[in-house]
Amino acid sequence: MLLIDDLQVERDILPLFNFTHQEQSEAALRQLFDERPPTKAAVAERQAVVQAFLNNWAVLGNFSYSVLYFRGAQSFMQEVQSGRYLLAAGAKARWQFFFSEAKRHHVQSQVVQLILFLEKLHTSYLARLDLASFPPAFRAELTAANDFLGLFDLGAQAAAVRENAFTVSHILQTTNVLQKLTAEETAAFWSFLFRFEAYWSVAKGVMQHQLCFARFDDQQLVVEDLYHPLVPQAVRNTFRLRPGENVLLLTGPNMAGKSTFLKAISLCVYLAHLGLGVPATACTLPYFDTIAVSINLNDNLRSGYSHFMTELLHLKTVVEQLAQKGQQRCFAVFDELFRGTNQDDALDITQATVGGLTRFPRSVFFLSTHLLQLEEQLPPLGAAVGAYHIDCSIVDGRPVFSYRLRRGWSQLKIGRLLFDEVGLDRLLKS
């Protein structure tokens, strides 16, 4: 189960990886983000594909093509192959072109676009790849694509174009190949090309943002130099889950960076399970069956649910999933849980929630809170509950934010300081 809408992946994260040249490859890229691989092995295979692109970066670093030629090539190939664009063969075709120079020029321009697009794709990129570096399934697709392109005698055809010696014979040679192709063959080629570009785009994002690939280990959750990629000059934090911990309480004053840290570690976990690069220098984590992130929940006006009821239902969904699935692992984040109700109720039900979540030791739960009384009122729960805070200090009467993750509770309050700093106290008294 995935509940990750609050990460705003399509709006905020996808653009960090989107270097595609046209909308069909962009759709394939979006599919990589939308469809989580179903098993740990499938995640590892996707990682291996992206890594193979990086290993071939000397060939693929400047991957590009003319979008105009791409559109012309795709359109012409599909029209001829589908029968919507019927061309005569042999002598009859030659006579058609002889008596209709306009038709010959029209067809020739489309064939030339097709040849030049496919020839660059083949000779500059696909034919130069180290196929052995790719996992077997993707390697087979690469081989099939190269075989497909080999049908067109692209070297000789492109040479004729460049030497201004492209004749009716060259046109007919290409159109004859197209007319023999099946719909399945052409669809498979274009589908592969879009996914190829999507993986290339991911690899470029991994390289450009210096991301790393996660390693899965059910006994560890360690993220080194974690950061959120949208934060300029982001402060990096290292998080290491201690043995036995599974409920992590995060405190700290307003603006300290609690929500940013929770978004960063949630994004890291989610991208790791997609088999993509994560914003850290190293990451080892369990394989989680459920990823649920609740940050900045709002009232659900359509359903009539208040903010508090939305929080309750989100928590219920996670707990029910764990209760029904038994041995599954869950990674869940609840930012400022129960802030939608009064403090007495919030303290009471937060204690009940923390105690209840310790019953699922295979899962990991992050809860941020401003309920500072929890430090004294929370009953002893042993090693299962870990306290962390985002550091902040007061210097010369003003808050100084370090954005550093520390162990232990924070009792620092800066709400009044911020109230005075923005001038509200003066305005309200004047």
N, C-alpha and C positions, 0 to 999 in steps of 0.2 A: 504494500500500500504506500502511495506517495501523497503527501499533503504538503506541497511546497510552493503554493501560490504566493505566499508572503516573501519569497526570495526574489520575485519579479525577474525570473530567469530570461524570459523573452525580451523584456524591455531593457534590462540592465546588463545581463551577462552575455547573451547571444551576440550582441554587437562587438564584444571583445574578441570573438572568434570568426566574425563574418568578413571574409576577404573574397567572397565568391564574385563571379563576374556577371551573373544573370540570375533571374528569379527561380529557375528550375533547380539550379544547384543550391540556391539559398533554401529552397524548400527541403532538399535532401539534408542540408545542414540542420535545419530546424527539426527534422525527423530524428537525427542523432540525439538531440536534446530532449525530445518528447518521449522517445521509446527507450526505456531502461532495459539493458540486457537482462534476460531472465535468470541467469545463473552466474556464479562467480567465474566459471570457466569462460562464459561468453564475455564477461567484463575484461578478463585477461586477454582474450583474443582481440577485442577492440583496442586495448592498450597497445598490443603488438602491432596492429595495423598502423596506428598513429606513429609509433616508434619507427616502423619501417619507412614511413614517409620522411621522418627526420633523418634517418640513416642515408636516405637518397637525396638529401637537400642540395647537394652539389648539382644535381640534375634538375630538381624541382623548385629551387629557390626563386627562379624568375618565371615560374609557370604563368602563362598569360595567353590570350588569343583575342582575335578580333570578334567582338560580339556581333558585328554586322555579318561576318562570314559564318559565324555559328548559326545565326538565325536563318540565313540563306541555305546553309547546308542541311540543317534539320528539316526545313520546310520542303526543299526539293527532294530529299531522300524519301520523306514520308509520302509526298504526292506521287512520285514515280512508283514506289513500292506498293502503294495502296491501289494503284490503277486509276486514280483520279487524273493522272497526267500520262496519257498514252502516247508513246512514240513508236513510229514504224521502225522496222529493222531493215538492214542491208540497203539494197539499191533504192528501194522506195523512200527510205529516210533521206538518202543523199539527194534524190530529186526534190523532196519537200524543202530541204535546206537550200537547194540550188535556186528554186523559184521563189523562195521567201527568205530574203536576207534578214528581214526583221526577226523572223522566227529563229533563224540560226543564231543571231546575236543574242537573243533572249535566252535560249537554251544554253548557249556557250557560256554566258556570264554566270549562270547558275551552276553549271558543272565546274567552272573554274573556281568559284567560291568554295564548293564542296571539296575539290581536290586540294586546294591550298590549306583549308582548315584541317582536313584529315591528315595531310602530309606533315604539317607542323606538329600536330598532336602526336603523331607516330614517331617521326624521326628525332624531334627535339626532346620528347619526354618518355613515352611508353616504351619505346624500343631500347632506351638507354638505362632503364631501371635494373637494379640488381634484384631479380625476381626471388632469389633464394632468401632474401631478407624478410619477405612477407610471409605471414601464416598461410598454410596450405589452401584454405578456402579462397582467400583474397588473391593468392597467387594464381589459382585456376581462373579466376575472373580476368585477371590481367592477361593471362595467356590467351583466353578466348577473345579479348578485345584486340590484341595484336594479330591474332589469326583473322579476325573480321576485317581489320584494316589491310591485311595482306592481300585480300581479294581484289584490291583496286589498282595494284601496280603503281603505287603512289609516287615512287621515285621517278619513273619514266614520265608519268603524266605531269608531275610538277615541273620537271625539266623542260618539257615541251611548252608549258605555259611561260616559263621564264625566258625561253629562247624565242618566244613569239612564233612558235611552230605548232600551235595547238589546232588540230584539224578536225574535220567531221569524224574521222576514224577514231580519234581520241574521245570525242563526245559519245559516240555509239558504244565504245568499249566500256565507258563508265555507266551509261544508262542500261546496258545489257546486264551488268552486275547487279544494279539496283533492282531491276525487274525480276531477277531470280531470287531475291531475298524474301523471306517470309516476314509477316508482321511481328512474329515473336522474336526473330533475330534482330530486327532494327530496334524494337522496343528494349530488348536486353542491352544492346549497345548503348543507347542513350541513357537508360537507367544507370548503367555502370558508370558512364562518364559523369553524371551528376553526383553520384556517391563518391567517385574518385576526387572530384573537386571539393566536395564537402570535407572529406578526410584531409585533403591538402590544406583547406582553410583552417581546420582544427589544428593541424601541425604548425601552421604559421602562427596561430594564436598562442600555442604552447611555447614556441620559441620567442616570440615577441614579448610576452609577459613573464618569461622565465618560470614557467610552471613545472611541476614535477608529477610523476605518476605514483599513485598510491600503491602500497603493498598491503595485502589482507592477512591478518593474523587475529584470530578470535580471542587471543589473550592480551592484546595490547590496543591502546588508543593513544598514539603519540603523534602530535603535529608540531613540527619545528618551523619557526619563523613564519607563522600563519599571518595573513593579512587579507584585507578586503581589496580587490583589484580596482574598485571605483574610488578609493580614498587616495588623494594625492599625498605623496611622501608618507605613506602609511607606516605607523609604528608596528613592528612585527612582534608577535608573541608566540611563545612555545607552551603548549599544553601537554601534560603527561598524566593520564589517568592512573591513580594509585591502585594497587591490588585491593579488590573488594569494593571499591567505590562504584556506585552507579547512579546516585542522585547528586547533582552538583548545584549548589546554591550560589548565585552570583549577586553580590551587592556592590554598592558604589553610588555616589551622588548623581544628580542630574548632569547630563552632558559629559560624564566620565568616559563613556564609550561602551557601555554594556551591550546595547542593541547592536552596535557595529561588530563587536566581538562575536555575538551570537549569530549574526548573519554570516560572518566570515567562516566560522567553524561549520555552520550548517551547509554553506555553499561548498566547502571542502568535502564534506561527507557526500553530498549529492553528486558533485562532479566525479568523485572517486568511483561511485557506483554506476556512473555512465561510461566509465573507462576513459575519461578525458583527463587532461592535466588539472592539477589543483593548485591554489595560490599558497604555496609553502615551499620550503626547500626539501622537506622530507615528510612523509605521511605514512603511518602504519595504523590500521584500524580493523575492527571486526567487519564482517559482511553482515549488513543489517537488512532484514526483510522489509521493515517499515521505516520510512523516514517522514517525520511529521514536524513541521515548523510553524509556530504560532508567534508572529511578531507583528505588532501594530494592528491588532484586530480592531475592527470597527463595528458599529451597530449594523445589523442586517435589516435594512429598512423594508426590503421586499417581503421577508418572512415575518417581520415584526419582532424579531429577537433583539433584545438589548445587548450591549457589549458584554455584560456579565453572563447572560445566557449563552452567547456565542462562545465564550471561554469554556463554560461548563460542557457544552456539546462537543467542542473540540477535544477536551480532555477525555470525555466519555468515549469518543470514537477510538482514541488511542488505547485506552484501558480495555475496552471490549475486544479489540483486535488481539491484544496480548492474552486476554483470558481465554479466548476461543482457540488461539493458535498454539498455545502451550509453550513449545520450545523455541519459538521464533524470537529474533532479536529486533529491538526497536531503538532508533535514535530519535529523540523528541526534544523539542525546544519550546519552552513556554516563557515568553518575555513579559515580566511584570504580571504574573498570574494573579487573578482575582482583584486587580486594581479597580474593577468595575463595581465593587461593593464596599460597604463600610468596613472600617479597620478591624472591629471586633470579629465580625464574620470572616473577614479575610484571614486573620491570624488563626482562627479555629480551623477553617477548612484547608488552609495551607499546611498546617501541621498534619492533618489527616491525609492530605495528598502525599506529602513527603514520606510519611510512614508507609502508606500503601504502595508507593512506587518502589520502595526497597524490596518488595516481594517479587520483583522481576529482575534478578541479579544479572541476567544475560543482556539486559538492555541498558541504555545510557540516557539519562534525562538531565537537561539543563533547565533550571528555573531561575530567572532573575527576579529580584524583589526589592522594594523599599521598606519592607516590614522589618525594621531593625530589632524589634522586640524578639524576633525569632531566635536570636543568638542565645537568649536566656530562657525562653519558653519552650524551645524545641526539645522534646524528650530525647534521652540518649539513644542513638540508633547505630552506634558502633562505627565501623569503617565504611559502611555503605553510603554515608552522607559526607560529602566534601564541601567545605566552604571556600569560596574564592571571591576576590573583589578586583575592580579596576581602580588602580591607585590614583589618588588626587590629594593635593596638599593645599594649605592656606599660607600664602606668602604676602606679607604686608596687607593683610585684610582682603586679599583677592584669591580666588581659586586658581590653582595651577594644575593643569591636566597632563599627566604623563602617558595615559592610555596603556599603561603596563598592567598585565594580569599578575596578581599576587595571590598567594594562599591566605586564608583567614577571612574574617569578617571586616567590613568597614562600617563604622558608626558615624562617619563624617556627614554633616548636613550643610548644604550650601544654598538651600532654597531662599533663605532670607537674604543672603549675600547677593544672589542674582536679582532678587526683587529690588533691593536698594540700588544695585549697579545699573539697572535699566531706567532708574529714576522714578519708579512707581511710588515709592514712599513719599518723595517730595511732591509729586503730582497730586497724590491723594490728600495730602495735608494742606496744600496751597489753596 
